[in-house]
Amino acid sequence: YRRGQGPGVIIITEVPGIHDAVIAFANTVAEAGFTVILPDLFGETGRAVSGGYVAKTMLKLCVSKEFKLLAAHESSPITEWLRALARAIHAE
């Protein structure tokens, strides 16, 4: 998902993914003059947040592992994809 004009900002969600509060935040950033990129990495976009939904999503993905890999400059399919996205946005 992409919106806005200006310098690029990639918003990486935590569990459970893209929900109404994340969309509202992304809209605020876009309205402040940025191009917002909101990758759909997991979960069901727009689904209401509930305890069961969060738990189900967490069982499928370890978000903290991916953030640790990013910080350590290590690889996984998700970190490689995010780095490629960042390079593309930077080039724009």
ZILIN-V545755 format. One record per helix or strand of 3 or more residues. SS is the DSSP state (H for helix, E for strand). FROM is the first residue (numbers start at 1). TO is the last residue. Records with the same first field share a line. If there is no record, write none. Layout:
SS->FROM-TO + FROM-TO
This chain:
E->8-10 + 35-37
H->20-31 + 51-60 + 63-71 + 77-91
